[in-house]
Amino acid sequence: MSKSLCNIRFSNRKFSTIILEKNQLLSEHLTVQNSPILFGCRTGICGTCVVRVRGNIAPPNDEEKEVLAVIADGNPEARLACQIYLTSDIEIDVCEL
């Protein structure tokens, strides 16, 4: 039985597309070597990893919404990369705040 995979693309073309299995946290697989995303706490409270996401992902939970309301000013594409659970292909832009 084959595993379902997701393509993670970055708008910054310096970084190659990463292919990961579905149903995993994105932050468990990204490093400074393979992505432009910087992580701080990896728990969803510091806001260091705010990104814009295009693709089909679950909506943010209440705690993530609170952080995004402060740091992303209601941008509907903004997410915390450490909180993204992979379910499909996505494209990521690092937000400039």
WOMOLIN-V642896 format. One record per helix or strand. SS is the DSSP state (H for helix, E for strand). FROM is the first residue (numbers start at 1). LEN is the number of residues. Records with the same first field share a line. If there is no record, write none. Layout:
SS=FROM-LEN + FROM-LEN
//
This chain:
E=5-6 + 18-4 + 25-1 + 50-6 + 78-3 + 85-1 + 90-5
H=26-3 + 62-10 + 81-3
//
